[in-house]
């Protein structure tokens, strides 16, 4: 078991929703706009980062009437099977709707440290265009996958982002930046950037090996290749940044480094870029990638594992749905899924906790 007793207070369209008595499979059923994805988003905020929608905190609070305080709160009890349960919480405070608070057992905790408690990944309809989206979207997806395996990745990624922001600020100034100050900033970029890039490269190598084994049944298989935006070694990256100063100064931004990484994806057997494949083929490759990653997490992680799958079964035929459910069972993860009706999940209804969601209300409609 992973999460139980999940509380949403003034979050999105949920004024006061509680989910308890969870199972390995957890199904949220309701009409479009009922608030199903909002529950998944709330759970996703129990990991480092901005959640599955990457929304601003101020946009997450319930609006209108007495709810218009600009604050929200999410809490969940985490049962890992060893020791006492842990309560994770996040939200905002009155008067500071843009500042995120994170707590563990009621004590303040850094958001970047949430990955130490949970291994979490999600798949949403918005990700169906991942292979056609920007390189930045693919880097974010890679980083979420890495974080599910290596919780320290969040801290390295945050240090890299902050150092890059500072270097870009210096490059954009009218006067020439202090070379010694650039040396210091580039040292930070090189140190954190090499950790980020090497972690991404390790993940892609392992995912590619898993996918090449054809272990994911009837789903189309993607071939993966990691294309680094700079040297993976810290010393080499520092030297490259120093050498590129004139070019970067002209561009007023840093043009070398892991923030320029790319994930190249082609469809196995067709040698066709994923972006040029059909919508169905892209969806199948994305599911295969998610299942391969779940297999790696099952082998690696000692932390509770969660998968959030939004509308994942809607467009799958019965054969692929059955294969998906089998793989999810094997993953050992706690799985949260949404659907407009229960019928596509008939095979697992007997082992799932089921909630009906309507107008921001959540009611238990089926025990596991």
QUIGIPE-V717831 format. One record per pair of residues at least 12 apart in sequence whose ideal C-beta (glycine too) atoms are under 8 Angstrom apart, sorted by the first residue. I is the first residue (numbers start at 1). GAP is how many residues later the second one is. If there is no record, write none. Layout:
I_GAP ; I_GAP
This chain:
1_21 ; 1_23 ; 1_78 ; 1_80 ; 1_303 ; 1_333 ; 2_20 ; 2_76 ; 2_77 ; 2_78 ; 2_116 ; 2_302 ; 2_303 ; 2_304 ; 2_331 ; 2_332 ; 3_19 ; 3_40 ; 3_43 ; 3_73 ; 3_74 ; 3_75 ; 3_76 ; 3_301 ; 3_303 ; 3_331 ; 4_16 ; 4_17 ; 4_18 ; 4_72 ; 4_73 ; 4_74 ; 4_75 ; 4_81 ; 5_13 ; 5_14 ; 5_15 ; 5_71 ; 5_72 ; 6_12 ; 6_13 ; 6_14 ; 6_16 ; 6_33 ; 6_36 ; 6_37 ; 6_68 ; 6_69 ; 6_70 ; 6_71 ; 7_66 ; 7_67 ; 7_68 ; 7_69 ; 8_30 ; 8_31 ; 8_34 ; 8_64 ; 8_65 ; 8_66 ; 9_63 ; 9_64 ; 9_65 ; 9_82 ; 10_51 ; 10_52 ; 10_57 ; 10_59 ; 10_61 ; 10_62 ; 10_63 ; 11_27 ; 11_31 ; 11_49 ; 11_50 ; 11_51 ; 11_61 ; 11_62 ; 11_63 ; 11_80 ; 12_23 ; 12_26 ; 12_29 ; 12_30 ; 12_48 ; 12_50 ; 12_60 ; 12_348 ; 13_22 ; 13_25 ; 13_49 ; 13_346 ; 13_347 ; 14_21 ; 14_24 ; 14_25 ; 14_28 ; 14_48 ; 14_346 ; 14_347 ; 14_348 ; 15_47 ; 15_52 ; 15_345 ; 17_18 ; 17_22 ; 17_343 ; 17_344 ; 17_345 ; 18_344 ; 19_20 ; 19_336 ; 19_343 ; 19_345 ; 21_332 ; 21_343 ; 21_346 ; 21_347 ; 22_312 ; 22_331 ; 23_328 ; 23_329 ; 23_330 ; 23_345 ; 24_305 ; 24_310 ; 24_311 ; 24_327 ; 24_328 ; 24_344 ; 25_303 ; 25_310 ; 25_312 ; 25_323 ; 25_326 ; 25_327 ; 25_328 ; 25_343 ; 26_308 ; 26_309 ; 26_310 ; 26_311 ; 26_326 ; 26_327 ; 26_328 ; 26_329 ; 27_310 ; 27_311 ; 27_312 ; 27_315 ; 27_318 ; 27_321 ; 27_322 ; 27_325 ; 27_326 ; 27_327 ; 27_328 ; 27_339 ; 28_12 ; 28_308 ; 28_309 ; 28_310 ; 28_311 ; 28_327 ; 28_329 ; 28_334 ; 29_309 ; 29_310 ; 29_311 ; 29_312 ; 29_313 ; 29_325 ; 29_326 ; 29_327 ; 29_328 ; 29_336 ; 30_310 ; 30_326 ; 30_327 ; 30_328 ; 31_309 ; 31_327 ; 32_308 ; 34_323 ; 34_324 ; 34_325 ; 34_326 ; 35_322 ; 35_323 ; 35_324 ; 35_325 ; 35_326 ; 35_327 ; 36_274 ; 36_302 ; 36_303 ; 36_321 ; 37_15 ; 37_87 ; 37_273 ; 37_301 ; 38_322 ; 39_297 ; 39_299 ; 39_318 ; 39_323 ; 40_12 ; 40_82 ; 40_84 ; 40_268 ; 40_270 ; 40_296 ; 40_298 ; 41_12 ; 41_14 ; 41_19 ; 42_32 ; 43_33 ; 43_77 ; 43_263 ; 43_265 ; 43_293 ; 44_76 ; 44_78 ; 44_264 ; 45_29 ; 45_45 ; 46_28 ; 46_30 ; 46_42 ; 46_44 ; 46_68 ; 46_71 ; 46_72 ; 46_74 ; 47_67 ; 47_68 ; 47_71 ; 47_73 ; 47_97 ; 47_100 ; 48_63 ; 48_64 ; 48_65 ; 48_66 ; 48_67 ; 48_99 ; 48_106 ; 49_95 ; 49_98 ; 49_105 ; 52_70 ; 52_72 ; 52_256 ; 52_258 ; 53_73 ; 56_42 ; 57_35 ; 57_40 ; 57_41 ; 57_42 ; 57_43 ; 58_12 ; 58_34 ; 58_39 ; 58_40 ; 60_12 ; 60_32 ; 61_31 ; 61_36 ; 69_25 ; 70_22 ; 70_24 ; 70_27 ; 71_20 ; 71_21 ; 71_22 ; 71_23 ; 71_26 ; 72_19 ; 72_20 ; 73_16 ; 73_17 ; 73_18 ; 74_15 ; 74_16 ; 74_17 ; 75_12 ; 75_13 ; 75_14 ; 75_15 ; 76_12 ; 76_13 ; 78_39 ; 78_40 ; 78_226 ; 79_225 ; 80_223 ; 80_224 ; 86_18 ; 86_19 ; 86_31 ; 87_16 ; 87_17 ; 87_18 ; 87_19 ; 88_14 ; 88_15 ; 88_16 ; 88_26 ; 88_29 ; 88_30 ; 89_12 ; 89_13 ; 89_14 ; 89_15 ; 89_17 ; 90_12 ; 90_13 ; 90_21 ; 102_12 ; 104_13 ; 112_42 ; 112_43 ; 112_46 ; 113_38 ; 113_41 ; 113_42 ; 114_40 ; 115_32 ; 115_33 ; 115_36 ; 115_37 ; 115_38 ; 115_39 ; 116_35 ; 116_187 ; 117_186 ; 117_187 ; 118_185 ; 118_186 ; 118_187 ; 118_188 ; 119_29 ; 119_30 ; 119_32 ; 119_178 ; 119_182 ; 119_184 ; 119_185 ; 119_186 ; 119_187 ; 119_214 ; 120_28 ; 120_185 ; 120_186 ; 120_187 ; 120_188 ; 121_23 ; 121_24 ; 121_27 ; 121_169 ; 121_172 ; 121_173 ; 121_176 ; 121_185 ; 121_186 ; 121_187 ; 122_22 ; 122_185 ; 122_186 ; 122_187 ; 122_188 ; 123_163 ; 123_164 ; 123_167 ; 123_184 ; 123_185 ; 123_186 ; 123_187 ; 123_189 ; 124_184 ; 124_186 ; 124_187 ; 125_185 ; 125_186 ; 127_14 ; 127_159 ; 128_151 ; 128_154 ; 128_155 ; 128_158 ; 129_153 ; 130_152 ; 130_156 ; 131_134 ; 131_142 ; 131_143 ; 131_144 ; 131_146 ; 131_151 ; 131_154 ; 131_155 ; 132_143 ; 132_150 ; 135_125 ; 135_126 ; 135_127 ; 135_128 ; 138_124 ; 138_125 ; 139_61 ; 139_120 ; 139_122 ; 139_123 ; 139_124 ; 141_122 ; 142_58 ; 142_61 ; 142_62 ; 142_119 ; 142_121 ; 143_14 ; 143_53 ; 143_57 ; 145_58 ; 145_62 ; 145_148 ; 146_53 ; 146_54 ; 146_57 ; 148_145 ; 148_149 ; 148_153 ; 148_157 ; 149_54 ; 149_147 ; 149_148 ; 149_151 ; 149_152 ; 150_49 ; 151_152 ; 153_42 ; 153_43 ; 153_46 ; 156_36 ; 156_39 ; 156_40 ; 156_43 ; 157_35 ; 157_39 ; 159_29 ; 159_32 ; 159_33 ; 160_29 ; 160_32 ; 160_33 ; 160_36 ; 160_97 ; 160_98 ; 160_99 ; 163_22 ; 163_25 ; 163_26 ; 163_29 ; 164_25 ; 164_90 ; 164_93 ; 164_95 ; 166_19 ; 167_15 ; 167_18 ; 167_19 ; 167_22 ; 167_74 ; 167_87 ; 168_84 ; 168_85 ; 168_86 ; 170_12 ; 170_15 ; 171_77 ; 171_78 ; 171_80 ; 171_81 ; 171_82 ; 171_83 ; 172_80 ; 172_81 ; 176_73 ; 182_60 ; 182_63 ; 183_59 ; 186_52 ; 186_55 ; 186_56 ; 187_51 ; 189_48 ; 189_49 ; 189_52 ; 189_65 ; 189_68 ; 190_44 ; 190_45 ; 190_47 ; 190_48 ; 190_51 ; 191_43 ; 193_37 ; 193_41 ; 193_44 ; 193_64 ; 193_65 ; 193_66 ; 194_37 ; 194_38 ; 194_39 ; 194_40 ; 194_43 ; 196_62 ; 197_31 ; 197_32 ; 197_33 ; 197_35 ; 197_40 ; 197_61 ; 197_64 ; 198_34 ; 200_26 ; 200_58 ; 200_61 ; 201_25 ; 201_27 ; 201_31 ; 203_93 ; 204_20 ; 204_21 ; 204_22 ; 204_59 ; 205_21 ; 206_90 ; 207_17 ; 207_82 ; 207_85 ; 207_86 ; 207_89 ; 208_15 ; 208_16 ; 208_17 ; 210_82 ; 210_85 ; 210_86 ; 211_12 ; 211_13 ; 211_57 ; 211_77 ; 211_78 ; 211_81 ; 212_56 ; 215_77 ; 215_80 ; 216_71 ; 216_72 ; 216_75 ; 216_76 ; 216_107 ; 216_111 ; 217_103 ; 217_106 ; 217_109 ; 217_110 ; 218_101 ; 218_102 ; 218_105 ; 219_65 ; 219_66 ; 219_68 ; 219_69 ; 219_72 ; 219_101 ; 219_104 ; 220_47 ; 220_48 ; 220_57 ; 220_61 ; 220_64 ; 220_65 ; 220_68 ; 221_46 ; 221_47 ; 221_48 ; 221_64 ; 221_67 ; 222_43 ; 222_44 ; 222_45 ; 222_46 ; 222_52 ; 222_63 ; 222_66 ; 222_67 ; 223_42 ; 223_43 ; 223_44 ; 223_45 ; 224_39 ; 224_40 ; 224_41 ; 224_65 ; 225_38 ; 225_39 ; 225_40 ; 225_41 ; 226_35 ; 226_37 ; 226_38 ; 227_34 ; 227_35 ; 227_36 ; 227_37 ; 228_30 ; 228_33 ; 229_27 ; 229_28 ; 229_29 ; 229_30 ; 229_31 ; 229_32 ; 229_33 ; 230_26 ; 230_27 ; 230_28 ; 230_30 ; 237_19 ; 237_20 ; 240_16 ; 240_17 ; 241_13 ; 241_15 ; 241_16 ; 244_12 ; 265_20 ; 267_14 ; 267_18 ; 280_35 ; 283_32 ; 284_36 ; 287_25 ; 287_33 ; 287_37 ; 290_17 ; 290_19 ; 291_33 ; 291_36 ; 291_37 ; 291_40 ; 294_13 ; 294_33 ; 294_34 ; 294_37 ; 294_39 ; 295_32 ; 295_35 ; 295_36 ; 297_34 ; 297_36 ; 298_32 ; 298_33 ; 298_34 ; 298_35 ; 304_30 ; 305_26 ; 305_27 ; 305_28 ; 305_29 ; 306_27 ; 306_28 ; 306_29 ; 306_30 ; 307_21 ; 307_24 ; 307_26 ; 307_27 ; 307_28 ; 307_29 ; 308_28 ; 309_26 ; 309_27 ; 309_28 ; 309_29 ; 310_27 ; 310_28 ; 311_27 ; 311_28 ; 311_29 ; 312_12 ; 312_25 ; 313_24 ; 313_26 ; 313_31 ; 313_32 ; 314_25 ; 314_26 ; 314_30 ; 316_28 ; 321_23 ; 321_26 ; 322_25 ; 325_22 ; 325_23 ; 342_12 ; 342_24 ; 349_17 ; 351_17 ; 352_14 ; 352_16 ; 353_13 ; 353_14 ; 353_15 ; 354_12 ; 354_13
